Amino acid sequence: MAVSYMDFTSPNVQFTYELKNNNFFTKDSRNFINALSINQLNTLGNVSLLDIYLSTGNVVEPHVHQNASELVFCITGAALVSLINPFTKLLINIPIQPGQVANIPQGWWHYEMATVDNTHLLAIFDAPVPEFIPGSDLLRLTPASVFAHTYCLDEAKVKETFAPITQTVVIGPPKDCNASKVAGMAVHPYATAQAPLQQGGYHPQQPHGHRQQQPGFGYPQYPNSSVIGNGWEYGYGNFNG
C-alpha cells in the first residue's frame, strides 16, 4: 500500500473525478486520451491511469515511461501491444481483446495499436504521475547529423525522412499525414489471428535469430515474439494536466 500524507479530514479531500474533464490529447473524435493522476484526485496513492480511445490502425506512438510500469487492460475492441525486451533483444507482440491485459515493465520501449474500431484501453501506472519519453521527440530533436554519423546513414535522407515530425505525435499517424506515404500499411494479420503462446519467440521453420520483415507497421512475418491471447504519457513529460 502506498504511503499517504493526505489529511482525510480536510474539506479539500477528493474521492471521485470525471475523466473527461482532464483530456490529455485529442487527435479527433475517435482517437483521444484522458488522464488521471494525483493532480486531479488528491487521495490517490501510487497509481494513475490513462483512458485511451482508438480507431483501427491508430497507434499510441512508441515511447517509454521512465518512472512507472504500465498495465494495459482492453475494455472494448482489440489492440496489439508491442514492446522490446532490452535483455533478450526481442520484439514482443501481444494481441489483447476485452478482458485481457498486457504488462510493460518500467522503462521498456513499447507502443499500442488498435486493430478494430471503437477500441477502448485503460493504462494503469504504479506512479502518482507517470512520466513519458515519446519516440517522436527523440527523432525530431536529435540532429540528423548525429543519426547519420552514428549509424553510417545518408544525412540528407535522414533529414528528409524526419522533417515532417515537427511536434510530439502521441497518437499516429498525424491528422495531416499524406495518405500516399502510408499506402499499403495495414493492420498486421497476426494481430487478430488465433494465436497460441510461443515461448522463445522464434518461428519453428526459421533459423534461430532469423527475422523476415514485411511491409506495413514493421511486424515480423514470422513473429520474433511471444504472443498471448486470441488473435501501446503519451504527451509531454508527464501527466500534470
Accessible surface in RSA format (square Angstrom, percent):
REM  Atomic radii and reference values for relative SASA: ProtOr
REM  Chains: A
REM  Algorithm: Lee & Richards
REM  Probe-radius: 1.40
REM  Slices: 20
REM RES _ NUM      All-atoms   Total-Side   Main-Chain    Non-polar    All polar
REM                ABS   REL    ABS   REL    ABS   REL    ABS   REL    ABS   REL
RES MET A   1   235.82 122.1 148.87  98.5  86.95 207.0 127.02 108.0 108.79 144.1
RES ALA A   2    36.90  33.9  12.31  19.0  24.59  55.9  22.98  32.4  13.91  36.9
RES VAL A   3   113.21  74.5  86.87  78.6  26.34  63.5  91.76  79.7  21.45  58.2
RES SER A   4    52.90  44.7  21.39  28.5  31.51  72.6  21.43  45.6  31.47  44.1
RES TYR A   5   202.07  94.3 164.79  93.8  37.28  97.0 134.58 101.1  67.49  83.2
RES MET A   6    45.54  23.6  24.53  16.2  21.01  50.0  16.44  14.0  29.10  38.5
RES ASP A   7    82.17  57.6  72.22  71.9   9.95  23.5  37.87  89.1  44.30  44.2
RES PHE A   8   107.39  53.7  86.26  53.4  21.13  55.0  86.26  52.3  21.13  60.5
RES THR A   9   124.51  88.6  93.27  94.6  31.24  74.4  84.74 113.8  39.77  60.1
RES SER A  10    23.57  19.9  17.68  23.6   5.88  13.6  12.77  27.2  10.80  15.1
RES PRO A  11   133.72  97.5  93.81  85.5  39.91 145.1 106.40  87.8  27.32 169.8
RES ASN A  12   109.65  75.6  99.77  96.4   9.88  23.8  26.88  64.7  82.77  80.0
RES VAL A  13    35.98  23.7  19.40  17.6  16.58  40.0  19.40  16.9  16.58  45.0
RES GLN A  14    69.06  38.6  64.82  47.4   4.24  10.1  20.44  43.5  48.62  36.9
RES PHE A  15   143.52  71.8 113.71  70.4  29.81  77.6 114.90  69.7  28.63  81.9
RES THR A  16   116.12  82.6 101.90 103.3  14.22  33.9  75.43 101.3  40.68  61.5
RES TYR A  17    69.67  32.5  38.80  22.1  30.87  80.3  34.63  26.0  35.04  43.2
RES GLU A  18    94.30  54.1  86.78  65.7   7.52  17.9  21.18  41.0  73.12  59.7
RES LEU A  19    41.92  23.3  39.81  28.5   2.11   5.3  39.81  28.0   2.11   5.7
RES LYS A  20   148.51  72.4 128.77  79.0  19.74  47.0  72.77  65.5  75.74  80.7
RES ASN A  21   103.19  71.2  69.21  66.9  33.98  81.8  20.31  48.9  82.88  80.1
RES ASN A  22    14.81  10.2  13.04  12.6   1.77   4.3   2.28   5.5  12.52  12.1
RES ASN A  23    73.12  50.4  46.36  44.8  26.76  64.4  26.65  64.1  46.47  44.9
RES PHE A  24    47.44  23.7  21.81  13.5  25.64  66.7  25.51  15.5  21.93  62.8
RES PHE A  25    52.65  26.3  48.89  30.3   3.75   9.8  52.65  31.9   0.00   0.0
RES THR A  26    71.82  51.1  50.83  51.5  21.00  50.0  43.19  58.0  28.63  43.3
RES LYS A  27    21.25  10.4  18.32  11.2   2.93   7.0  10.93   9.8  10.32  11.0
RES ASP A  28    56.44  39.5  47.62  47.4   8.81  20.8  34.99  82.3  21.45  21.4
RES SER A  29   103.37  87.4  73.48  98.1  29.89  68.9  56.77 120.9  46.60  65.3
RES ARG A  30   132.04  55.4 123.40  62.9   8.64  20.6  52.06  71.1  79.99  48.5
RES ASN A  31     1.34   0.9   1.34   1.3   0.00   0.0   0.00   0.0   1.34   1.3
RES PHE A  32    48.56  24.3  48.56  30.1   0.00   0.0  48.56  29.4   0.00   0.0
RES ILE A  33     0.00   0.0   0.00   0.0   0.00   0.0   0.00   0.0   0.00   0.0
RES ASN A  34    11.39   7.9  11.39  11.0   0.00   0.0   0.00   0.0  11.39  11.0
RES ALA A  35     0.90   0.8   0.90   1.4   0.00   0.0   0.90   1.3   0.00   0.0
RES LEU A  36    18.07  10.1  17.02  12.2   1.05   2.6  17.02  12.0   1.05   2.8
RES SER A  37     0.04   0.0   0.04   0.1   0.00   0.0   0.04   0.1   0.00   0.0
RES ILE A  38    66.49  37.8  60.16  44.8   6.33  15.3  60.16  43.3   6.33  17.2
RES ASN A  39    78.83  54.4  41.89  40.5  36.94  89.0  15.52  37.4  63.31  61.2
RES GLN A  40    11.04   6.2   5.95   4.3   5.09  12.1   9.26  19.7   1.78   1.3
RES LEU A  41    19.21  10.7  19.21  13.7   0.00   0.0  19.21  13.5   0.00   0.0
RES ASN A  42    40.88  28.2  35.18  34.0   5.70  13.7  21.15  50.9  19.73  19.1
RES THR A  43    30.09  21.4  12.58  12.7  17.51  41.7   5.77   7.8  24.32  36.8
RES LEU A  44    31.78  17.7  23.57  16.9   8.21  20.6  26.27  18.5   5.51  14.8
RES GLY A  45    25.17  31.0   0.00   N/A  25.17  31.0  17.66  48.5   7.51  16.8
RES ASN A  46    81.25  56.0  69.54  67.2  11.71  28.2  15.81  38.1  65.44  63.2
RES VAL A  47    55.99  36.8  55.99  50.7   0.00   0.0  55.99  48.7   0.00   0.0
RES SER A  48     1.46   1.2   0.14   0.2   1.32   3.0   1.46   3.1   0.00   0.0
RES LEU A  49    34.40  19.2  33.05  23.6   1.34   3.4  33.06  23.2   1.34   3.6
RES LEU A  50     0.63   0.4   0.63   0.5   0.00   0.0   0.63   0.4   0.00   0.0
RES ASP A  51    11.90   8.3  11.90  11.8   0.00   0.0   0.30   0.7  11.60  11.6
RES ILE A  52     0.49   0.3   0.40   0.3   0.08   0.2   0.40   0.3   0.08   0.2
RES TYR A  53    66.89  31.2  66.89  38.1   0.00   0.0  41.85  31.4  25.04  30.9
RES LEU A  54     1.42   0.8   0.00   0.0   1.42   3.6   0.02   0.0   1.40   3.8
RES SER A  55     4.39   3.7   4.28   5.7   0.11   0.3   1.80   3.8   2.60   3.6
RES THR A  56    62.09  44.2  45.45  46.1  16.64  39.7  39.30  52.8  22.79  34.4
RES GLY A  57    13.95  17.2   0.00   N/A  13.95  17.2  12.14  33.3   1.81   4.0
RES ASN A  58    13.74   9.5  13.74  13.3   0.00   0.0   0.00   0.0  13.74  13.3
RES VAL A  59    18.57  12.2  18.57  16.8   0.00   0.0  18.57  16.1   0.00   0.0
RES VAL A  60     0.33   0.2   0.33   0.3   0.00   0.0   0.33   0.3   0.00   0.0
RES GLU A  61    10.12   5.8   9.54   7.2   0.58   1.4   7.42  14.4   2.70   2.2
RES PRO A  62    43.71  31.9  43.71  39.8   0.00   0.0  43.71  36.1   0.00   0.0
RES HIS A  63     0.02   0.0   0.02   0.0   0.00   0.0   0.00   0.0   0.02   0.0
RES VAL A  64    24.29  16.0  24.29  22.0   0.00   0.0  24.29  21.1   0.00   0.0
RES HIS A  65     2.45   1.3   1.91   1.3   0.54   1.4   1.91   2.0   0.54   0.6
RES GLN A  66    75.58  42.3  58.60  42.8  16.99  40.4  37.37  79.6  38.21  29.0
RES ASN A  67    47.03  32.4  32.60  31.5  14.43  34.7  22.29  53.7  24.73  23.9
RES ALA A  68     2.00   1.8   0.00   0.0   2.00   4.6   0.16   0.2   1.84   4.9
RES SER A  69    30.74  26.0  29.68  39.6   1.07   2.5  13.65  29.1  17.10  24.0
RES GLU A  70     1.17   0.7   0.50   0.4   0.66   1.6   0.93   1.8   0.24   0.2
RES LEU A  71    66.46  37.0  65.55  46.9   0.91   2.3  65.55  46.0   0.91   2.4
RES VAL A  72     0.37   0.2   0.37   0.3   0.00   0.0   0.37   0.3   0.00   0.0
RES PHE A  73    66.43  33.2  66.43  41.1   0.00   0.0  66.43  40.3   0.00   0.0
RES CYS A  74     0.02   0.0   0.00   0.0   0.02   0.0   0.00   0.0   0.02   0.0
RES ILE A  75    62.95  35.8  50.21  37.4  12.74  30.7  51.82  37.3  11.13  30.2
RES THR A  76    63.15  44.9  62.47  63.3   0.68   1.6  58.40  78.4   4.75   7.2
RES GLY A  77    21.29  26.3   0.00   N/A  21.29  26.3  10.05  27.6  11.24  25.2
RES ALA A  78     9.11   8.4   9.11  14.1   0.00   0.0   9.11  12.8   0.00   0.0
RES ALA A  79     0.92   0.8   0.00   0.0   0.92   2.1   0.00   0.0   0.92   2.4
RES LEU A  80     5.35   3.0   5.35   3.8   0.00   0.0   5.35   3.8   0.00   0.0
RES VAL A  81     0.00   0.0   0.00   0.0   0.00   0.0   0.00   0.0   0.00   0.0
RES SER A  82     0.00   0.0   0.00   0.0   0.00   0.0   0.00   0.0   0.00   0.0
RES LEU A  83     5.07   2.8   4.94   3.5   0.13   0.3   5.07   3.6   0.00   0.0
RES ILE A  84    67.73  38.5  66.45  49.5   1.28   3.1  66.45  47.9   1.28   3.5
RES ASN A  85    24.30  16.8  24.30  23.5   0.00   0.0   0.00   0.0  24.30  23.5
RES PRO A  86    55.67  40.6  45.94  41.9   9.73  35.4  48.71  40.2   6.96  43.2
RES PHE A  87   166.81  83.5 136.30  84.4  30.51  79.4 140.40  85.1  26.41  75.6
RES THR A  88    75.52  53.7  52.22  52.9  23.30  55.5  58.55  78.6  16.97  25.7
RES LYS A  89   139.68  68.1 132.28  81.2   7.40  17.6  91.22  82.1  48.46  51.6
RES LEU A  90    21.99  12.2  21.85  15.6   0.14   0.3  21.99  15.4   0.00   0.0
RES LEU A  91    32.32  18.0  29.05  20.8   3.27   8.2  29.05  20.4   3.27   8.8
RES ILE A  92    27.68  15.8  27.68  20.6   0.00   0.0  27.68  19.9   0.00   0.0
RES ASN A  93     5.64   3.9   5.64   5.5   0.00   0.0   2.36   5.7   3.28   3.2
RES ILE A  94    16.21   9.2  16.21  12.1   0.00   0.0  16.21  11.7   0.00   0.0
RES PRO A  95     2.65   1.9   2.44   2.2   0.20   0.7   2.51   2.1   0.14   0.9
RES ILE A  96     2.35   1.3   1.88   1.4   0.48   1.2   1.88   1.4   0.48   1.3
RES GLN A  97    56.84  31.8  56.84  41.5   0.00   0.0  10.46  22.3  46.38  35.2
RES PRO A  98    77.22  56.3  55.89  50.9  21.33  77.5  56.26  46.4  20.96 130.3
RES GLY A  99    57.24  70.6   0.00   N/A  57.24  70.6  26.58  72.9  30.66  68.7
RES GLN A 100    49.51  27.7  45.33  33.1   4.18  10.0  28.99  61.7  20.52  15.6
RES VAL A 101    74.66  49.1  57.86  52.4  16.80  40.5  57.86  50.3  16.80  45.6
RES ALA A 102     3.81   3.5   0.00   0.0   3.81   8.7   3.81   5.4   0.00   0.0
RES ASN A 103    82.34  56.8  69.13  66.8  13.21  31.8  24.72  59.5  57.62  55.7
RES ILE A 104     1.73   1.0   1.56   1.2   0.17   0.4   1.56   1.1   0.17   0.5
RES PRO A 105    45.19  32.9  41.83  38.1   3.36  12.2  43.90  36.2   1.29   8.0
RES GLN A 106    96.65  54.0  79.87  58.4  16.79  40.0  17.89  38.1  78.76  59.7
RES GLY A 107    39.28  48.4   0.00   N/A  39.28  48.4  16.40  45.0  22.88  51.2
RES TRP A 108    38.38  15.4  36.05  17.4   2.33   5.5  28.68  15.3   9.69  15.7
RES TRP A 109    79.79  32.0  76.89  37.2   2.90   6.8  60.37  32.2  19.42  31.5
RES HIS A 110     1.11   0.6   1.11   0.8   0.00   0.0   1.11   1.1   0.00   0.0
RES TYR A 111    31.61  14.8  31.61  18.0   0.00   0.0  18.87  14.2  12.75  15.7
RES GLU A 112     0.23   0.1   0.23   0.2   0.00   0.0   0.23   0.4   0.00   0.0
RES MET A 113     0.00   0.0   0.00   0.0   0.00   0.0   0.00   0.0   0.00   0.0
RES ALA A 114     0.00   0.0   0.00   0.0   0.00   0.0   0.00   0.0   0.00   0.0
RES THR A 115    10.04   7.1   0.61   0.6   9.43  22.5   0.08   0.1   9.96  15.1
RES VAL A 116    58.05  38.2  55.37  50.1   2.68   6.5  58.05  50.4   0.00   0.0
RES ASP A 117    65.75  46.1  55.30  55.0  10.45  24.7  14.41  33.9  51.34  51.2
RES ASN A 118   118.66  81.8 103.75 100.3  14.91  35.9  38.12  91.7  80.54  77.9
RES THR A 119     0.88   0.6   0.00   0.0   0.88   2.1   0.03   0.0   0.85   1.3
RES HIS A 120    30.40  16.6  30.40  21.1   0.00   0.0  21.18  21.8   9.22  10.7
RES LEU A 121     0.06   0.0   0.06   0.0   0.00   0.0   0.06   0.0   0.00   0.0
RES LEU A 122    37.64  21.0  37.64  26.9   0.00   0.0  37.64  26.4   0.00   0.0
RES ALA A 123     0.00   0.0   0.00   0.0   0.00   0.0   0.00   0.0   0.00   0.0
RES ILE A 124    56.64  32.2  53.71  40.0   2.93   7.1  53.71  38.7   2.93   8.0
RES PHE A 125     1.64   0.8   0.00   0.0   1.64   4.3   1.29   0.8   0.35   1.0
RES ASP A 126    75.76  53.1  64.29  64.0  11.46  27.1  34.48  81.1  41.28  41.2
RES ALA A 127     4.94   4.5   4.51   7.0   0.43   1.0   4.94   7.0   0.00   0.0
RES PRO A 128    46.92  34.2  46.92  42.8   0.00   0.0  46.92  38.7   0.00   0.0
RES VAL A 129    27.96  18.4  23.22  21.0   4.74  11.4  23.22  20.2   4.74  12.8
RES PRO A 130     1.19   0.9   1.19   1.1   0.00   0.0   1.19   1.0   0.00   0.0
RES GLU A 131    58.34  33.5  58.34  44.1   0.00   0.0   6.30  12.2  52.04  42.5
RES PHE A 132     3.87   1.9   0.09   0.1   3.78   9.8   0.09   0.1   3.78  10.8
RES ILE A 133    62.46  35.5  61.84  46.1   0.62   1.5  62.46  45.0   0.00   0.0
RES PRO A 134     5.09   3.7   5.09   4.6   0.00   0.0   5.09   4.2   0.00   0.0
RES GLY A 135     5.26   6.5   0.00   N/A   5.26   6.5   5.18  14.2   0.08   0.2
RES SER A 136     5.21   4.4   2.45   3.3   2.76   6.4   3.87   8.2   1.34   1.9
RES ASP A 137    20.25  14.2  19.69  19.6   0.56   1.3   7.55  17.8  12.70  12.7
RES LEU A 138    84.13  46.9  82.41  59.0   1.73   4.3  84.13  59.1   0.00   0.0
RES LEU A 139    60.27  33.6  57.69  41.3   2.58   6.5  57.69  40.5   2.58   6.9
RES ARG A 140    72.15  30.3  41.21  21.0  30.94  73.7   9.22  12.6  62.93  38.1
RES LEU A 141   119.35  66.5  93.49  66.9  25.86  65.0  96.26  67.6  23.10  62.2
RES THR A 142    42.66  30.3  34.27  34.7   8.39  20.0  18.63  25.0  24.03  36.3
RES PRO A 143    79.83  58.2  68.23  62.2  11.61  42.2  79.83  65.9   0.00   0.0
RES ALA A 144    16.92  15.6   8.21  12.7   8.71  19.8   9.20  13.0   7.72  20.5
RES SER A 145    52.43  44.3  47.92  64.0   4.51  10.4  30.22  64.4  22.21  31.1
RES VAL A 146    71.53  47.1  68.07  61.6   3.46   8.3  71.53  62.2   0.00   0.0
RES PHE A 147    35.47  17.7  35.10  21.7   0.37   1.0  35.47  21.5   0.00   0.0
RES ALA A 148    10.38   9.5   7.30  11.3   3.07   7.0   7.70  10.8   2.67   7.1
RES HIS A 149   162.48  88.8 138.79  96.5  23.69  60.6  94.99  97.9  67.49  78.5
RES THR A 150    82.36  58.6  51.95  52.7  30.41  72.5  45.22  60.7  37.14  56.2
RES TYR A 151   138.14  64.5 117.46  66.8  20.67  53.8  80.70  60.6  57.44  70.8
RES CYS A 152   122.48  92.6  96.30 107.4  26.18  61.5  37.96  96.2  84.51  91.1
RES LEU A 153    92.14  51.3  72.56  51.9  19.58  49.2  78.08  54.8  14.06  37.8
RES ASP A 154    75.16  52.6  57.78  57.5  17.38  41.1  26.48  62.3  48.68  48.5
RES GLU A 155    68.08  39.1  63.02  47.7   5.06  12.0  20.41  39.5  47.66  38.9
RES ALA A 156    69.73  64.1  58.93  90.9  10.80  24.6  63.05  88.8   6.68  17.7
RES LYS A 157   136.72  66.7 135.63  83.2   1.09   2.6  79.88  71.9  56.84  60.5
RES VAL A 158    12.02   7.9   9.18   8.3   2.84   6.8  12.02  10.4   0.00   0.0
RES LYS A 159   116.91  57.0 109.88  67.4   7.03  16.7  64.48  58.0  52.43  55.8
RES GLU A 160   132.94  76.3 118.16  89.4  14.77  35.2  49.46  95.7  83.47  68.2
RES THR A 161    89.86  63.9  69.96  70.9  19.91  47.4  53.68  72.1  36.18  54.7
RES PHE A 162    50.49  25.3  47.41  29.4   3.08   8.0  47.73  28.9   2.76   7.9
RES ALA A 163    65.93  60.6  43.17  66.6  22.76  51.8  54.79  77.2  11.13  29.5
RES PRO A 164    83.65  61.0  52.22  47.6  31.43 114.3  63.84  52.7  19.82 123.2
RES ILE A 165    41.40  23.6  32.34  24.1   9.06  21.8  35.97  25.9   5.43  14.7
RES THR A 166   104.30  74.2  78.95  80.0  25.35  60.4  62.25  83.6  42.05  63.6
RES GLN A 167   119.20  66.7 117.76  86.1   1.44   3.4  22.60  48.1  96.59  73.3
RES THR A 168    10.02   7.1   1.55   1.6   8.47  20.2   1.55   2.1   8.47  12.8
RES VAL A 169    27.82  18.3  20.98  19.0   6.84  16.5  25.27  22.0   2.55   6.9
RES VAL A 170     3.74   2.5   3.55   3.2   0.19   0.5   3.70   3.2   0.04   0.1
RES ILE A 171     1.66   0.9   0.00   0.0   1.66   4.0   0.00   0.0   1.66   4.5
RES GLY A 172     8.44  10.4   0.00   N/A   8.44  10.4   8.44  23.1   0.00   0.0
RES PRO A 173    42.42  30.9  36.95  33.7   5.47  19.9  41.78  34.5   0.64   4.0
RES PRO A 174    62.62  45.6  54.20  49.4   8.42  30.6  58.88  48.6   3.74  23.2
RES LYS A 175   152.65  74.5 115.07  70.6  37.58  89.5  70.66  63.6  82.00  87.3
RES ASP A 176   131.60  92.2  98.51  98.0  33.10  78.3  51.99 122.4  79.61  79.4
RES CYS A 177    46.12  34.9  19.77  22.1  26.35  61.9  14.93  37.8  31.20  33.6
RES ASN A 178    78.91  54.4  66.76  64.5  12.15  29.3  23.53  56.6  55.38  53.5
RES ALA A 179    77.76  71.5  67.71 104.5  10.05  22.9  70.09  98.7   7.67  20.3
RES SER A 180    83.43  70.5  57.95  77.3  25.48  58.7  52.53 111.9  30.90  43.3
RES LYS A 181   146.15  71.3 110.42  67.8  35.73  85.1  83.00  74.7  63.15  67.3
RES VAL A 182    44.24  29.1  40.47  36.6   3.77   9.1  40.74  35.4   3.50   9.5
RES ALA A 183    82.04  75.4  48.88  75.4  33.16  75.4  57.88  81.5  24.16  64.0
RES GLY A 184    69.42  85.6   0.00   N/A  69.42  85.6  43.03 118.1  26.39  59.1
RES MET A 185    73.54  38.1  48.12  31.8  25.42  60.5  38.73  32.9  34.81  46.1
RES ALA A 186    66.23  60.9  54.55  84.2  11.68  26.6  61.26  86.3   4.97  13.2
RES VAL A 187    37.99  25.0  22.98  20.8  15.01  36.2  22.98  20.0  15.01  40.7
RES HIS A 188    14.28   7.8  11.44   8.0   2.84   7.3  12.74  13.1   1.54   1.8
RES PRO A 189    94.82  69.1  81.04  73.9  13.77  50.1  90.23  74.5   4.59  28.5
RES TYR A 190    51.95  24.3  50.25  28.6   1.70   4.4  48.36  36.3   3.59   4.4
RES ALA A 191     4.05   3.7   0.00   0.0   4.05   9.2   0.31   0.4   3.75   9.9
RES THR A 192    66.03  47.0  50.24  50.9  15.79  37.6  26.68  35.8  39.34  59.5
RES ALA A 193    40.59  37.3  30.02  46.3  10.57  24.0  40.58  57.1   0.02   0.0
RES GLN A 194   143.63  80.3 119.76  87.5  23.87  56.8  63.97 136.2  79.66  60.4
RES ALA A 195    10.13   9.3   0.04   0.1  10.09  23.0   1.96   2.8   8.18  21.7
RES PRO A 196    91.17  66.4  79.00  72.0  12.17  44.2  90.34  74.6   0.84   5.2
RES LEU A 197    96.01  53.5  68.52  49.0  27.48  69.1  68.52  48.1  27.48  74.0
RES GLN A 198    45.39  25.4  40.44  29.6   4.95  11.8  21.92  46.7  23.47  17.8
RES GLN A 199   143.19  80.1 115.54  84.4  27.65  65.8  58.63 124.8  84.55  64.1
RES GLY A 200    43.66  53.8   0.00   N/A  43.66  53.8  36.45 100.0   7.20  16.1
RES GLY A 201     0.05   0.1   0.00   N/A   0.05   0.1   0.01   0.0   0.04   0.1
RES TYR A 202    66.30  31.0  49.30  28.1  16.99  44.2  33.72  25.3  32.57  40.2
RES HIS A 203    43.27  23.6  38.57  26.8   4.70  12.0  17.19  17.7  26.07  30.3
RES PRO A 204   123.79  90.2  82.71  75.4  41.09 149.4  94.99  78.4  28.81 179.0
RES GLN A 205   143.95  80.5 112.53  82.2  31.42  74.8  37.41  79.6 106.54  80.8
RES GLN A 206    39.37  22.0  27.53  20.1  11.84  28.2   4.56   9.7  34.81  26.4
RES PRO A 207    93.60  68.2  80.04  73.0  13.56  49.3  92.63  76.5   0.97   6.0
RES HIS A 208   156.16  85.3 124.40  86.5  31.77  81.3  88.55  91.3  67.61  78.7
RES GLY A 209    36.23  44.7   0.00   N/A  36.23  44.7  19.47  53.4  16.76  37.5
RES HIS A 210    84.51  46.2  69.99  48.6  14.52  37.2  49.50  51.0  35.01  40.7
RES ARG A 211   123.72  51.9 100.76  51.4  22.96  54.7  32.76  44.8  90.96  55.1
RES GLN A 212    73.65  41.2  70.60  51.6   3.04   7.2  18.09  38.5  55.56  42.1
RES GLN A 213   109.88  61.4  83.85  61.3  26.02  62.0  55.77 118.7  54.11  41.0
RES GLN A 214    51.27  28.7  43.21  31.6   8.06  19.2  14.37  30.6  36.91  28.0
RES PRO A 215   123.63  90.1 100.11  91.3  23.52  85.5 112.49  92.9  11.14  69.2
RES GLY A 216    27.93  34.4   0.00   N/A  27.93  34.4   1.89   5.2  26.05  58.3
RES PHE A 217    54.99  27.5  25.58  15.8  29.41  76.5  30.69  18.6  24.31  69.6
RES GLY A 218    32.16  39.7   0.00   N/A  32.16  39.7  23.09  63.4   9.07  20.3
RES TYR A 219     5.56   2.6   5.03   2.9   0.53   1.4   3.10   2.3   2.46   3.0
RES PRO A 220     4.69   3.4   4.45   4.1   0.24   0.9   4.45   3.7   0.24   1.5
RES GLN A 221    78.59  43.9  65.57  47.9  13.02  31.0  10.57  22.5  68.03  51.6
RES TYR A 222    58.53  27.3  55.24  31.4   3.29   8.6  21.21  15.9  37.32  46.0
RES PRO A 223     7.24   5.3   7.00   6.4   0.24   0.9   7.00   5.8   0.24   1.5
RES ASN A 224     4.31   3.0   3.23   3.1   1.08   2.6   3.10   7.5   1.21   1.2
RES SER A 225     0.04   0.0   0.00   0.0   0.04   0.1   0.04   0.1   0.00   0.0
RES SER A 226    28.46  24.1  27.99  37.4   0.47   1.1  12.39  26.4  16.08  22.5
RES VAL A 227     0.05   0.0   0.05   0.0   0.00   0.0   0.05   0.0   0.00   0.0
RES ILE A 228    96.28  54.8  94.99  70.8   1.29   3.1  95.60  68.8   0.68   1.9
RES GLY A 229    18.38  22.7   0.00   N/A  18.38  22.7   8.79  24.1   9.59  21.5
RES ASN A 230    69.35  47.8  69.07  66.7   0.28   0.7   3.86   9.3  65.49  63.3
RES GLY A 231     0.23   0.3   0.00   N/A   0.23   0.3   0.23   0.6   0.00   0.0
RES TRP A 232     0.00   0.0   0.00   0.0   0.00   0.0   0.00   0.0   0.00   0.0
RES GLU A 233     0.00   0.0   0.00   0.0   0.00   0.0   0.00   0.0   0.00   0.0
RES TYR A 234     0.19   0.1   0.05   0.0   0.14   0.4   0.14   0.1   0.05   0.1
RES GLY A 235     5.01   6.2   0.00   N/A   5.01   6.2   5.01  13.7   0.00   0.0
RES TYR A 236   139.43  65.1 130.72  74.4   8.71  22.7 109.56  82.3  29.86  36.8
RES GLY A 237    40.08  49.4   0.00   N/A  40.08  49.4  33.81  92.8   6.27  14.0
RES ASN A 238    46.77  32.3  39.20  37.9   7.56  18.2   0.16   0.4  46.60  45.0
RES PHE A 239     2.24   1.1   1.95   1.2   0.29   0.8   2.16   1.3   0.08   0.2
RES ASN A 240    91.44  63.1  69.76  67.4  21.69  52.2  30.03  72.3  61.41  59.4
RES GLY A 241    65.03  80.2   0.00   N/A  65.03  80.2  55.21 151.5   9.82  22.0
END  Absolute sums over single chains surface
CHAIN  1 A    12670.5       9947.2       2723.3       7669.4       5001.1
END  Absolute sums over all chains
TOTAL         12670.5       9947.2       2723.3       7669.4       5001.1
